[in-house]
Every structure is written in structure tokens, then in C-alpha cells.
Amino acid sequence: MQTASPIDRAIAFAGSEARLGEATGFSQVAINKAKRRGRASAEMALAIHRFTDGAVAASELRPDLWSRAEDVADAPTRSVAS
């Protein structure tokens, strides 16, 4: 049995690609693109980590940036101009 990828688990957590996109501030197309490529951007990984409250850790989505889920807590959030 093949285990689900972290992005697939995040989609399942949200209920759909569109809902995950809405919850994280990304489009459904961006979520689908990350799923097909098997790689999320650092910003998307952080947003998913925060949305799922760590159930899908950014360190799972981007192990090249964070080696442990505990390291993600110190990562800066994406700034949004007001």
C-alpha cells in the first residue's frame, strides 16, 4: 500500500484542492501544480503547516528547508502589504 504524499494529506484534511487553497491563500491551480510537481513553495508549506496545525508539517513538504517540524515554529510568516 502506498502512503499519501504530504500534499495529498493536506488536501484530504481540507476536503478539496479548492478548500485548501482558500484556507492557505493560494489558488486551486497553485495547489494542483504543487501536487503534480510533488513540491510546494516554502510559503505554501508554511501556510499548510499553519492551517493543519502541524498535522502536515512544513518539514514534510520541504525537508530541504526544515529538517524537523519543531524548526518550523520559528519560520517567518509571509508578509502581506496592507
Backbone torsions as a table, in degrees:
resi	resn	phi	psi	omega
1	MET	NA	130.8	-179.5
2	GLN	-88.2	133.3	178.6
3	THR	-81.8	151.5	-179.4
4	ALA	-71.1	145.2	176.9
5	SER	-70.9	161.1	178.4
6	PRO	-56.9	-39.9	179.8
7	ILE	-67.2	-37.8	176.0
8	ASP	-64.2	-38.5	177.6
9	ARG	-65.6	-37.6	178.1
10	ALA	-66.5	-40.3	177.5
11	ILE	-63.1	-44.2	178.1
12	ALA	-62.9	-39.6	178.4
13	PHE	-58.7	-43.5	-178.3
14	ALA	-79.8	-28.3	-178.8
15	GLY	108.5	-25.3	177.4
16	SER	-169.7	164.9	176.4
17	GLU	-60.7	-42.1	-178.4
18	ALA	-62.9	-43.6	180.0
19	ARG	-67.0	-38.2	176.7
20	LEU	-63.3	-42.4	177.4
21	GLY	-60.1	-47.0	179.0
22	GLU	-60.1	-42.4	-176.5
23	ALA	-71.0	-25.7	-176.0
24	THR	-107.7	-6.0	179.3
25	GLY	86.1	18.1	178.0
26	PHE	-117.7	157.3	178.2
27	SER	-76.8	160.9	175.3
28	GLN	-60.5	-36.3	179.3
29	VAL	-62.9	-41.7	179.0
30	ALA	-65.4	-39.7	177.8
31	ILE	-63.7	-45.4	-179.7
32	ASN	-63.2	-39.5	179.5
33	LYS	-63.8	-42.5	177.8
34	ALA	-63.9	-38.5	178.9
35	LYS	-64.1	-46.7	-179.1
36	ARG	-65.7	-39.0	-179.5
37	ARG	-78.3	-22.0	-177.2
38	GLY	75.5	23.2	-177.8
39	ARG	-153.7	127.7	176.9
40	ALA	-100.4	154.0	173.8
41	SER	-67.7	163.7	177.7
42	ALA	-60.1	-41.7	-179.7
43	GLU	-63.8	-42.7	179.3
44	MET	-66.6	-40.8	178.9
45	ALA	-59.6	-43.5	177.7
46	LEU	-64.5	-43.3	-179.2
47	ALA	-63.2	-41.4	178.2
48	ILE	-66.4	-43.0	178.0
49	HIS	-56.0	-47.4	-178.0
50	ARG	-70.2	-41.1	179.1
51	PHE	-62.1	-42.4	-177.7
52	THR	-87.8	3.9	-178.3
53	ASP	54.5	38.3	176.7
54	GLY	86.3	-1.9	177.8
55	ALA	-62.3	-34.8	170.2
56	VAL	-118.4	99.6	-172.9
57	ALA	-77.2	145.5	176.0
58	ALA	-59.0	-29.9	179.1
59	SER	-68.2	-23.1	174.1
60	GLU	-78.1	-37.9	-179.2
61	LEU	-75.6	-34.9	-178.6
62	ARG	-136.6	70.3	179.7
63	PRO	-64.3	-15.7	176.6
64	ASP	-72.3	-20.1	-179.2
65	LEU	-103.4	-36.4	-178.8
66	TRP	-131.2	124.6	-179.0
67	SER	-86.7	-23.2	-179.4
68	ARG	-135.5	148.9	178.8
69	ALA	-59.4	-32.4	-179.7
70	GLU	-63.3	-27.8	-179.5
71	ASP	-69.7	-22.8	-175.4
72	VAL	-71.0	-29.8	-177.6
73	ALA	-57.7	-29.0	-179.0
74	ASP	-90.2	-2.3	-177.1
75	ALA	-72.9	140.8	179.3
76	PRO	-69.9	151.0	176.0
77	THR	-86.6	157.2	178.4
78	ARG	-68.2	128.3	179.4
79	SER	-85.2	140.6	179.8
80	VAL	-119.8	126.6	179.8
81	ALA	-68.2	138.2	-179.8
82	SER	-99.0	NA	NA
